Amino acid sequence: MNIVRSTVVLIGLASAVAGAALYFGWPGRDGSITVDASVPASPPVTEGALNGAAETRRLAMQVAYADLEKDRLLLNRQLGALNAKLWGLRVPAARAHSIQSDMMAAKSLITNPPLLGAFEDTAAITRERERVGSALARLEEIETALPADTGGR
């Protein structure tokens, strides 16, 4: 029992010395404590400059998001037009599955889209806009590959 008690006291004493050494610094050979507290100098930043930069960033993001909304609207229109052209049209099963997966992927970009606050910068909005653009291009490829006269079906 005494061994356990002395071990606990020894561990506690060692942790107290280590904590004090970390907090106050470790003494050198001459007994002096050296602490390096130098902070690199930087030019002062005014609050007006920070607000101006944030305002510029916010406006750029709003403009990019407005363009993204236009592309989403075009994608929704293209999806509706393609759905109307495909209604009742008979296509081979493999082709129908491919068309269906492309249309579902395009629909997922429109359903519950990320809002402006979900993007961290204009680059993220641009990446989302590229995704919408590639889905739009894929739907246009599908539409041009359809037979020209689908009236008789």
N, C-alpha and C positions, 0 to 999 in steps of 0.2 A: 504494500500500500504506500509506503514511504517512497519507493522508487517511482511510482506513478505520479505522486504529488510533486516530487522534485523534478520530474520530466516536464510536467505541465508548467511549473514555475520557470524552468529554464527556457522553454519554448516561448512563454509570455515575455520574458525578459529580452530574448533575442529579437522578437518582433517589435518590441518597444524601441530597442536600439536601432533597428533597421528603419523603423518609421521616422525616428528623430533624425537619422542620417539623411533620409530622403527629403525630409522637410527643411532641415536647416543646412544641409550640405555636409559632405564628409570632410573632417579636418585633415589638413596637409601634414607634412613631416614636421613643420615648425609650429604646429598647433593652431595656425590660422585657418579660418574657413573661407573658401573662395566660392563665390556664387556669381555666375555670369548672367546678368540681367539686362543685357543690351537688347534693344528693340530697333530693328531697322527703320530708318526714317522714311516716311512716305508723304507725298504732298497731301495737304488737307482736302477733303472732298466736301463740297457744300451740299446742303440738302436740295437746293434748287437744281443742281446738276443731276442728282439721283432721280428727282421727280421728272426732269426733262427726258432722261434716258428711258425711264419706265413708261412715260407717256408715248414716246416715239415707238417703243417696242409694242405697246398695246395697240396703237393705231396700225402698225404694220401687220400685226396678227389679225386685226379686224378686217383689213383689206384682203388678206390671204384667205380668211375664213369665208368672206363673201364670195370669192371666186370658187371656193370649194362647194358652197351651197348651190351656186349656179351649175356646177358640174354634176352634183347630185340630182338636181332637177332634170337635167338632160338625160342622165342615166335612168331616172324613173320614167321619163317619157319614152325612151328607147325600149325599155323593158315592157311597157304597156303596148307599144306598137308591135313589138315582136310577139308578144302573147296573143294579140289579136290576129296576126298573120298565121300563127301556128294552130289556132283553134280549129279542130277538126281535121287538120292535115295529117296524112299518114306518112310516117318516115320509118326507116329501119330501126330496130330496137337499139342497136349500139349507138347510132347517131342520135336517137331520141334521148338516151341516157346522157350522152355528152352535152346535148343542148340543155337538158334539165339541170345538170350540175352547174353549167355556166350561168344559167338564169338564177339558180338559187344562190350562187356566190355573189352575183350582182345585187340580188334582193337583200342579202345580208349586209351589204354596204349602205343600204338605204334605211333598213329597219333599225331603229334605236341607234342612230349615228352618234359618235362622240361630239359633244358640244365644244364651244370655244375654250372653256376652262380646262378641258381634258388635255389640251396641247400645251407643251412647254415653250415652244418657239415656232417661228415661221417655217423652219425646216421640217418639223413634224407635220405641220399642215400641208406642206408641199408633198411629203411622202404619202399622206392620205389622198391628196388630189391625184397623184400618180396612180394609186391603186384604183380610184374611181375611173380615171381615164383609160386604164388598161381594160377594165371591165366593160366600159363603153365601146372600146375598139373591138373587143371580142364579140359583143352583141351585134355590132355592125358587120363583122365577118360572117356571123351566122345568118344574118338577114340577106346578105348578098349571095350566100351559098344556097339559099332556098330557090326552088323553081320560080321562074318569072311569073307564070300564069298559075295562080293557086285558086282561081275562081271556081273551077270544076271540082277540085279536091278529089 
